[in-house]
Amino acid sequence: MKILVLNSGSSSVKYQLFSSRDWSCLAAGAVMRIGEPAGQISARWTDAGGDHQRRDDDLAIPDHRTGLTQIFATLHDSGVLTDLGDLGAIGHRVVHGGEVFHCPTIIDDEVIEVIEAMVPLAPLHNPAHLAGIRVARALCPDVPSVAVFDTAFHLTMPRTAYRYALPEYLYKEHRVRRYGFHGTSHHYVAKQAATWLGKPLLQCNLITLHLGNGASATAIRNGHSVDTSMGLTPLEGLVMGTRSGDLDPAILFYLSKQLGLDLEALDDLLNRRSGLLGLCGVNDMREIHRLADHGDDGAELAIGVFCHRLTKYIGAYCALLGRVDALVFTGGIGENDADVRARACAGLENLGMRIDPAANRSEADGTRVISTPDSPVKLLVIPTNEELEIARQVHETLI
């Protein structure tokens, strides 16, 4: 079976095509700048001879229908998918499933209505996902579409973890609670960690750290998420590229009164102009390290605040879980930034986390151990693959 995984954004659609026979990636790419005067198409694939091919074109892409049509045309022209009849399923990443969707779900009109009802909870994401879903169903009416939800993995959290200390009616009538995100990534690396540990996932206690421009931590007990750092929205929790993460909510009242900021301005401030960017003017951790190496105090502060918050969450989740089998780093920063990993684990030796400096600095690919041989808690770096996890969940849903 060939499974196409789509991640539809407001101005882009990213895709990967997998073979369920060996879970190899047959093709990948994106259409970008949808709705702008100059769109872009990128694609890479492996041809029949096993050679890697690439295509990059500039082309106006007025809407998602044009974008997906171009994706199918590229797959056809490359020879990777010559007939839509060879496509077994289309998997769609959907950020928010609320409390309704606990698992991957075959999409029909009723499911679309429910996803639409979640738009107030994810106004920047769910409308774009719906646009991709509708176009895919129209272009491929005989191919099943399956939604895989970022929030689903975290629906195992107990109510003591997901409820805010707010009046009951806000939860019952307005769905105000903690949902968590990056669930597909946390689930994927948790399963990889269990395989490495040689234990069933349902016997593993893990702390997984998805660290990129968006960042989140999850506590996993016996294979299930029992707490996670993001909340009603992806704003809560760790310091991120442009998001503040945790802060005193009264700051909003203070800024509104002192600076006259309205709700839209406050939203923009916390989601797009805070985090690492707010601390030092840059949100790319690689550039922040370069600036810090040249004595930039703001850059050094940004790294310090990022790692301080990370260490706090690791310690809190150790207390919550009691026993921790492994701490897992993933995401662009988690997989590639040895300095952040070292700082995050500094002082956690009494919690059983002993990092091996040489192993941590290694640039080896794939899953690797960065803890000392005698470390009670294994420290692992595991590259995430959300698209592969979506493809596998789609396959399990349909077989």
Protein Blocks (a to p, Z undefined) as FASTA:
>chain_A
ZZddddddfkbccdddddfklopafbgcddehehiabdcdddddddfkopacdddddddd
fbfklmmmmmmmmmmmnomambfklpmbdcdddfbgcjmlmcdcdddfklmmmmmmmmmm
mmmlmmmmmmmmmmmmmmmmmbccddddfklmmmmpcfklmpccddfklmmmnopacebg
aklmmmmmmmmmmmmnopafklcccddddddfbdcddddeehiafbdfbdfbmkbccddf
klgbjadfklmmmmmmmnopafklmmmmmmmmgcjllmnopabfklmmmmmmnopaklmm
mmmmmmmmmmmmmmmmmmmnopafbdcdedjklmmmmklmmmmmgoplmnopacdfklmm
pccehjddfbdfklmbacddddddfklmmmmmmmmmmZZ
